[in-house]
């Protein structure tokens, strides 16, 4: 979003510190090896204000809890504005809370402060350059996370959905694995000037379908193996719906391409169910 005259983009509680200054990339100086090692192992979970679902949240909380015993891999949990309402309702206290809180219930953040006086809460002016979701993601990057999973990044506001896809592009350019997960979809972005390669195990995929989209330009040299519809050295155009609703036939589907950015969406027709959350079925969706 273009900055309007007079806008500062500053945090309310830190008036001398701009968002750009806070999220600027750290120079690789002494101690950077520790930071790189930390980025390789730690996952940041950013809870946004969109569709989280009471069925999805227990699965995510389960994965967060698994890493708490290992300090090097301890998940970093961030609540962005209304995402805090979801977490608080399920008894989860995040490591960091960010936002302008214009989409949270009136008085909620003040009540939360009174119940959690030691919570780290960064409050921003509503007239800011980034959405609350992107602020949360950038905070995860700033904390040294090597993987960032956005929960509640989809929903009724398509402008926010598209904005969060652009946030995936920011993570890709930063060299960090990014994911958007909702009850029916897992979305990842791959590639760049040198292309990319990834594999999806059928028993771990988020749903039955795998759809591919050229993001920001055509994808060159696309090759699919292990899928129902395979291609070799194919040019996937950024215009049209050629690669929607493919399926994995083998134990694993492999995707490779020479150039471009590829948006990969694993999807299902019905939301994640309670039996899957309990691990009762082999095809339990995986957040790993």
N, C-alpha and C positions, 0 to 999 in steps of 0.2 A: 504494500500500500504506500502511495506517495505521501510524504510528510507534509502536513498543512502548516502554514505560517503560524508560528507561536507554539507548535507542539514540541515537547521536549523528549517524549518517550522515556521519562525518568520514573524510577520507582518512587512511590509516595513516601516510604519509610527510609529511603536513602537518596535524598534529593541531589546529592552531588555525583551520583554514579549513574551513567547512562546504560541502557541495555547493551549497546555496542561495546562499551568498555568492559562490562561484566562478562560478556560472552566471547570476547576476542580470544583467538587461538593463543595458547601459551607457547612461548618459545621453547625449543628443545635445548635446555640448559642442563646444568648439573641436577641429577635426580630424575632425569627424563626417562631413564630405563625403568625405574620403578613405576612411572606413570604408564608407560607402554605395557608393562606386564599386567598392570591393573586393568587397562583397557581390553586386554586379551581375554580376561576371565569374568569381568563383572557385567551383569545385565541391569539395565535401568528399565523400570516399568512406569510408564506415564499414564495416569488415569485421567482421561479427558471428560468432557461433559455430554458426550453423545450416548449411543446405545451400548450399555455395558451388560445388562441382563442379570437377573438373580441366578440364572443357570450357568452363565459363563464365569461369573466372579469367583465361585468356589474353586474352579479349576485353576484360575490364575493365582489365587491365594495359596493353593496347594503347592504350586511351583515356587512361589516366593518363600514359603516356609521351608522347603527342602534345602535352600542354600544358606539358611541363617547360621548353621553350625560352623561354616567355613568362612573366616573373616575375609580371605582373599576373594571369595566368590559371593559374598553377601550381597543380595540384590539391593539396588538403590530404588526406593519407591517414592514417586513424586505424584502429588495430587494437583491437578490443574483446575482451579475454580470448582465447578460442580462435581468434578471427580471426587472431591473430598467428601461430598454427601454420601456417595456410594460406599467409600471405604469406611467412613465413620459408622454407617449403618450396619456394617459387618464386623465391627470391632478391630479394624486394621488402622494402625497409626503410621502414616507415611514418614519418611525421613525428611521430606521437604514439601511445603505447600506454596504454590504460586498462583497469581491471578489478580484480576480486578474485582472478582466476586460479584459481577453484575448478573450472573445467571444462577447464583446460589440463593436459597430462600432468605428473605429479609431477616437479619439478625443472626444468621447461622454462624458466620465467621467469628462474631464477637462471642457467641456462646461457646464455640470450639476453643477459642483462646482461653476462656475462663476455665475450661475443663482440662486443657493441655497447656499450662503456662510456659513450659519449656520447648514447645513446638517451634520449629523454624518456619516462619511464614513470611513470604516476600509479597508485599502488596503493591500493585501497579496501577497507574492511572489508566482509566478506560481508553483514553486517547493515546494509544501506543502503536508502535510499528509492527509488532508481532502479535499473533493470537496467543491466548493463554496456553494452548497446546504446544505451539512452537517454543514458547518461553520454557515450558517444562522439558521439552526435548533438548533444548540448548543447555539447560541446567544439567541434564544427565550427561551430555558430552563434556561439559565443564568439570563434572565430577569424575571423569575418567572411565565412563562406561564404554565397553567395546561392542555392545549390542543394546538396542533400545526397542522395546515393545510398547506400542501405543494401544491402550485399551479405551474403548469409548470414543474412538476417533471417527466413527461413522454414525449416521442417524438421519433425521429429517432435514437437516440443514446441508444441502448439497454444496453450498459455497464453502462450508467448513470441511466437507469431505474432500473436495478438490484441493483446498488449501493444505490439508494433511498429506495428500499425495505429493504435493510440492515439498513438504517437510521431509518425506522419504528421499526426495532428490537431494535435499541438503545433507542428509545423513550419508547418502551414497558418495557425494563429493567430498565429505569429510573422512571417508574411509571407514565408516562404521555401519555395521549391519542393522538395518531398520525393518520393523514389521508393524503392520496394522492388523489387529485381531478383533473380530466381533463374533457374535454367535453363529454366523453362517459363512464367514470369510476370513482368510488370512492373505494379506497383500504384502508383497515384497518387490523391491526394485533392484535391478542388477545391470552391470555393464559399464560402458563408457567408451573411450576411444579405442581400447583394446578388446572390447567385447566382454564375454563372460562365459562361465560354465557352472551349472548347478545340477543336483540330483534330488529327486523327491521319492522317498520310499512309500510305496502304496499303503502299507499298514500304518504309516505315521501321518499321512496327508490329512489336511483339515476337512476335506469332503470328497465327494465323488468326482468333481470336475476340476480341470486345470485350464484356465484361460490366459492367453498371452496378448499383450498390447505393446506396440512400439510407442515409446514415451519420448516426446519432443523430437521426433524425426524417425526415419525408417531404420529398421534393424537389418543388418546385412549378414549373410552367411548363416542363417538360422538352421540348425540341425536338431531334430527330435528323434530319440530312440526309446523304445519301450512303451510308446503311446499307441492308442488306437489309430490315430492319424499321425504318421511319421512324415517328416520332410528332410531333405538333404540340401544344404547350401541354398536355402530359400531366402528371398528378400521379403520381409514382413513390412508392409506399408503402414504408415501412421494414419491412413485413411481406410475405413471399412472395419468389418468384424470377422475377418477370415479365421482368426485363431481362437474363437470363443467356444467353450464347452468341449474341450478335448478330454480324454480319459486315459488313465494309465492301465495298460494291459499286463505288463510284466511286473516283477516284484519291485522294480525301480524304473522311474522315467528320468531320462537325462536330456538336458537342454544345453546347447552350446551355440555361440554366435560370435562373429568376428568383430562387429562394430555396432554401436548404438546402445540405447538404454531400453531394457525390457521389463515391463510391469507384469508380474506373475500373480494371478489370483487363484487360490485354491478355494473352492466354494461348495456349498451343500444347500439343498432345497429347504431343509428344516433345521432349526437351531440345535446347537449342542444340547443333548438330553441328559437327564440325571443318571441314567444307567451307564452312559459313556463316562461321565465324570467319576463314577465309582469304579471304573476300569473293568466293567463286566463284559465288554466286547473287545475282540481283538483289534478292531479298527478304531480304538479310542484315539481322538485327535491329540496331537502332541504339541507342546509349546517349546520343546527342546530345540 
